[in-house]
Amino acid sequence: MTLSETESIGRWKKKRIMVTGGSGFLGRHVVQRLRQAGCTDIFIPRSKMWDLRDPSVSKALLAQVKPDLIIHLAASVGGIEANRRNPATFLYDNLAMGLHLMEEARLANVEKFVTCGTICSYPKFTPVPFKEDDLWNGYPEETNAPYGLAKKMLLAQGQAYRQQYGFNAIFLLPVNLYGPWDNFDPVTSHVIPALIRKCVEARRRGDDHIVAWGSGNVTREFLYVEDAAEAIVQAAARYDGDEPVNIGTGEEIAIRHLAERIAALTGFNGNIRWDRSKPDGQPRRCLDVSRAKALFGFVARTGLTEGLRRTIDWYVRHGA
């Protein structure tokens, strides 16, 4: 999308924007997109200096920075295994960061607060495509329920603050993201970076196979990170409502087919063996993305194959 198409970001061009998690995977792309749109006064709090789990730290941060807009992307995240090992950490960290930061933002009269949630908040057996109105109709998939529930409570907090205080908090639900600067750590990464790393390394070593988790039969939807950044900037500029909004492509793919596509794009010609002793996670994930288009005009632009190609190229040049 061209800059002329995002002129409504002008409401923030001359104001101070704080992006928590702005040096992370999604955050660095959001900051880049804001700068492309002409925003120059952007503050990125680093976790080593600002531990947002501490309410006194959030209070001091708001007093020092005095932001007009907060885009809250900071999170403790990981793949299925990381969530299984650290459910309490993911619940506490994500709930505490958002809870304290939003309260201090409200007290400091911040004009707008953008929260990025997670589709892990959806019930385990949500009908496909996931509609925002189904968000509360059941318990999330067990392996990442604590993380999903913590994020979902920030939706409830924002809606309650809007009702009681007139606080302008919005809540976005990005689907699984991938792209340059993703986390390729074999222990904590999500499925796309994990498969890319396995395939690239196996090809370099000349291995005849890789091992992938689960059955390969579950489906997921994936959004290229630059498209996600565009959606967040558009929502910050144009959306001021209380309804949660899905951010995605509206297209799903079986993990088995995803692995085969990544193998082909990386040049790995060996076999893919599926370790069924490992969990699959939620059976299907695919979003209804009509609300984002209707409310602030977002439509994803990057197809999966092109996004995978860009991500693989980046990993080969930088990550590997």
Summary of the structure (lengths in Angstrom):
residues: 320
radius of gyration: 19.3
end to end distance: 30.5
largest distance: 61.5
contacts: 1105
relative contact order: 0.14
helix: 48%
strand: 15%
